[in-house]
Amino acid sequence: MIRRVSTSPDDRRQALAERYGRDRRTVRRRRVVVASSVLAVVGLGWLAWVTWAAAAPQAQSRLETYEVVDARLATATVTVQLSDPSVEASCLVRATAADSSVVGEQSFPVTGLTGPRRVGVEIRTEREATNVENVGCSTPDQPRPR
């Protein structure tokens, strides 16, 4: 009696499964691939969300100019921009001395801006400042100054 041998991959797979049982490594491999794919999609989604949140701050600022007026006063011009006029931000400017110690700070509130706006700030110092730096603006939802 001549047996007919099937050459189709599905028939071979079925014949092997009938003869030896289902291969556990295939099931395990499939589970690992599915779990890895789900984990990769979740991880990439989180990465995209973090990137978007970091790229769209609620408040941001930059130091335009500063001037040391005398031993007890420095002035600065800071440009501030809010993502929404309803955002309430607090901005901080810091004056430092020649030895890099902080000699004065001035915090100022910002709200209701519709575009970039220049804000003049006076910083009272305990001794002569040599530098003024913009620490940045923060909001209740954005604790890191920018």
C-alpha positions in Angstrom: 0.0 0.0 0.0 1.3 3.4 -1.0 0.8 6.3 1.4 0.4 9.6 0.0 2.7 12.2 1.6 1.3 15.7 1.9 3.6 18.6 1.0 1.6 21.5 2.3 3.0 23.2 5.4 -0.3 23.1 7.1 -0.7 19.4 6.6 2.9 18.8 7.8 2.2 20.9 10.9 -1.0 19.1 11.7 0.7 15.6 11.2 3.5 16.6 13.5 1.1 17.9 16.1 -0.9 14.7 15.9 2.2 12.5 16.2 4.1 14.4 18.9 1.6 16.8 20.5 1.6 20.5 20.4 5.1 22.0 20.8 5.3 23.9 24.1 8.1 26.0 22.9 5.9 27.5 20.2 3.2 28.4 22.7 5.8 29.9 25.0 7.5 31.8 22.2 4.1 33.2 21.0 3.3 34.4 24.6 6.7 36.1 24.9 6.3 37.8 21.6 2.8 39.1 22.5 3.9 40.2 26.0 7.0 42.0 24.6 4.9 43.7 21.9 2.4 45.0 24.4 5.2 46.1 26.7 6.9 47.9 23.8 3.7 49.7 22.8 3.0 50.8 26.4 6.7 52.0 26.7 6.6 53.9 23.5 3.3 55.5 24.4 4.7 56.7 27.8 7.9 58.0 26.1 5.8 60.0 23.6 3.7 61.4 26.4 6.8 62.5 28.4 8.3 64.0 25.4 5.2 66.0 24.6 4.8 67.2 28.2 8.4 68.3 28.3 8.2 70.1 25.0 5.1 72.1 25.9 5.7 73.9 29.2 3.0 76.0 30.8 5.4 78.8 31.6 8.8 79.6 30.2 11.2 82.5 30.6 14.6 83.8 29.5 16.8 86.6 30.7 17.2 89.3 28.1 19.4 91.8 29.9 20.7 92.7 33.4 22.5 95.6 34.9 24.2 96.0 38.2 23.1 99.5 39.3 25.0 99.8 42.5 26.2 97.8 45.5 22.6 97.2 46.7 20.6 96.9 43.5 20.6 95.0 40.2 17.9 95.2 37.5 16.9 92.5 34.9 14.6 92.2 32.0 13.0 88.8 31.6 10.8 87.7 28.7 8.0 85.4 30.0 5.5 83.4 27.9 2.5 81.4 29.2 0.8 78.6 27.3 -2.6 79.9 28.4 -3.7 83.3 29.8 -5.4 81.5 32.7 -2.1 80.0 33.9 -0.7 81.5 37.1 3.1 81.4 37.2 5.8 82.4 39.7 9.2 83.4 38.2 12.5 83.7 40.1 15.5 85.9 39.2 18.8 85.5 41.3 21.8 87.8 41.7 25.2 86.4 42.5 28.5 87.9 43.7 32.0 87.4 42.4 32.4 84.4 44.6 29.3 82.8 43.2 27.3 83.2 46.3 23.7 84.3 46.1 23.3 88.0 47.2 19.7 88.6 46.2 16.6 87.0 44.8 13.4 88.4 43.5 10.2 86.3 42.8 7.4 87.8 40.8 4.0 86.5 39.8 2.9 86.3 36.1 -0.7 85.8 34.9 -2.9 86.7 32.0 -0.3 86.9 29.3 -1.4 86.1 25.7 2.1 86.2 24.2 5.7 86.8 25.1 6.0 89.8 27.4 9.1 91.6 28.8 9.0 92.1 32.5 11.4 94.5 34.4 12.6 93.2 37.8 14.6 95.0 40.5 16.7 92.8 42.8 17.8 94.2 46.1 21.2 92.7 47.1 23.1 92.4 50.4 26.3 93.3 48.6 27.4 94.1 45.1 26.3 91.5 42.5 28.3 90.6 39.5 25.8 88.4 37.7 22.1 87.9 37.4 20.5 84.6 36.3 17.0 83.7 35.5 16.1 80.6 37.5 12.8 80.3 35.6 9.0 80.2 36.0 7.0 77.5 37.6 3.3 76.7 38.0 1.4 74.4 40.3 1.4 71.8 37.5 5.0 72.5 36.5 7.2 72.5 39.6 10.5 72.6 37.7 11.3 76.2 36.7 11.7 76.9 33.0 
